[in-house]
Amino acid sequence: MFSGIIEEFATIVAIRKDKENIDFTLRCSFVDELGIDQSVAHNGVCLTVVKIENGTYTVTAMKETLDRSNLGLLAVGDKVNVERSMLMNGRLDGHIVQGHVDETARCTAVEDAGGSTYFTFEYKQDLEMARNGYFTVDKGSVTVNGVSLTVCNPTQNTFQVAIIPYTFEHTNFCDIKVGSVVNLEFDIIGKYIARLQQLK
């Protein structure tokens, strides 16, 4: 489980395809603190550390993960938002994030907000998915590339988020532009409520 509070961004140093899987090798400041089998969220996707070597670590993404996320679009040199699983004895600064990406969205607008930046994202409009809790609500939570954010101005399949300068500089939001594909995880609470409504 994660909180959506990004620790830093890691840099991809190698990508290796293995049948339908992809191994990503990354470098970040806390490599020496990692262990094999540890869970780390990458752009919001929970992946398991399978190798640690020469100041880098490797994780494997399977086809299902690649189909649902933007990981298959990554290239060597790209920045990836990373967060280790949260400690249960601390504060929950973001919101409950599972590390299970639901789908991708595309950035459709980037606007200055007097020092901060508004990003607009559009995802596939699917009524059945919405019935199952895959939607956004005003002032609700959403995870974009692993970052816990507050929703502004939602429609049926778009929403905005406001990014403060610190978040812009310390996550890969600094690289997001119109046309960029990002990972979305909708709020788990909304999914449970939607499911309970179906059971009535």
N, C-alpha and C positions, 0 to 999 in steps of 0.2 A: 504494500500500500504506500501511496505517495501523497504529497500535499500540494504539488504544483508550484512549489517555490524552487526555482532553478538554482543549482549551486554554481554552475558556470557553463560555458560551452566547451565541448571536446572537439578536437580536430581529427577528421578521418585521415589516416595515413596509408591504409591499404584496404582493398575490397577484393574478395575472392569468391567466385561462384562455385558451388558444389551441388550439382544437379539442380534442384529447384530452390535450394537454400542459398543465402548469401552470408558470408563471414565478413564482418566489419571490424577492422583494427583501428583503435583510436588512442589518442594521447590527451591526457588532462592532468591537473595538478595532484589529484588524489589517487593515482594509479597504485602507489605503494601501500595504500590503505585498503585496497580491494582484496577479495578472496575468490577463489574458484567457487562457482555455484551462487555467487551473490547476485541479487537483482538490482539492476540500474535502469532507470527510465531514459530512453533516447528519443527526443522529440515527442515525449509522452508515451512511448512504447516500452513496456517492461520486457527487458531482455536479460538473459543469464550470462554472466562472465564465464567463458570456457577456457581462456588462456591468458596468462600474464607473462610478459617477456620484454626485456630491454626497454622498460619505461612505457610500455603500451599494454593495452588489454584488448581481447577479442570477444565479440558476441556474435551469435548466429540468429538470423531472422529466417523463418520458414515461409513457404508460399502464402499461407493464409494471412500472415502478418504483412507481407509485401503487397498483397492485393488490397488490403484495407488501409494502408498507410502510405506516406511519402518516402519511406526508406529506400525503395527501389529506384528512386530518382537521384539519390545522393551520389556524389563523386568524391574522389580523393581531394582533400583540401577544404571540403565543406565543413561548416560549423554545425554541431549538433548539441541541442540543449540536453544537459544531463542532470539527473537527480538520483541520489541513492535512496533506498526505501527509508521511510521515516521511523524514528525512534518512538516507542510508545510512551516514553516518560517526558515528552516535550509538548510544546504548544503546537496546535494545528493552525499555522499562519495562513494557509491558503484554504483549500477545501478537500474533501475526501476524493482522491484520484486513484483509480485502480491500475492505471497503466495499460488499459485495454482500449485501444483506439477504435472508435466506432466507424469513422469514415474520414475522407479528406474533404477539404473545402479550398476554394480558390480566392485569392485576394482580388477584389474588384475596385478598391479605391484606397488611397493613402492621403490623408489631409492633415495639415497643420492645425493644432488646437492651442495656439498661444503658448508654445513651449513643450507641450505634449503632442502626441500624434494619434489621430483616429485611423484605425484600419477597419475596412469593411470586408466581410467574407461571405461567400455564397456557397451553399452546399446543395446536393441533389434534393429536389422536392419529391418526397415520397410519403404519401398519406399513411401507409401501413407502418412505416418507421416512426412517424409522428405519434400514431396511436400507442406505440410501444415506448414512448418517452424520449425519442430522439429529436428534440427540438430545444429552442432557447426561449427564455422568458426575461422580460425587462428586470434588471438588477439581480438576475440569477447568476449562477456560476457556469463557466465553460472552460475547458482546457484546450488551449491552442498551442501545438508543438510542445506540450508538456507544461505550459505556463498557466497557472490558475488566474482567471480573469473574470471581471464583472461585465455582463452583457448590457449593451445599450441599443436602443432602437431596433428590436428584433422584428422581422417579418416572418412569413411562412418558411422561408429558406435562406434568409440573410440575417446578419447581425453586425454590430460594430463593437469594438473594444477600444478603450483609451489607454495608450501606453505612455507612462511617464519616462523621462529621460534615463533614469537609472536602469529600468527594465530594457529600454531600447539598446543601451550600451552593453549590458551584461547578459543578453540572450541573443539568439539569432533573429530576433525581430529587426535587428540592424540590417539584415540581408533580405527581408521580405519586401517585395514590391508588387505592383499590379501584375497579376498572372501567376504569382508564386502559389505553390500547392502546400497546404499545411495539414497537420493532423488534428482531428477533433475528438474529444471525449466529452459526451454530454453528461450532465450531472446525474449520478447514480440514484439520488433521492427521487428525481423525476421519473426515472425508469421503474422504480419500485411502486410509486404511486400509480403509474399507468397500468402496471401489472395487476395491482390490487383492484383497480376499477374493472378490469376484464374478468375478474373472478367473482364479481357480485352476481 
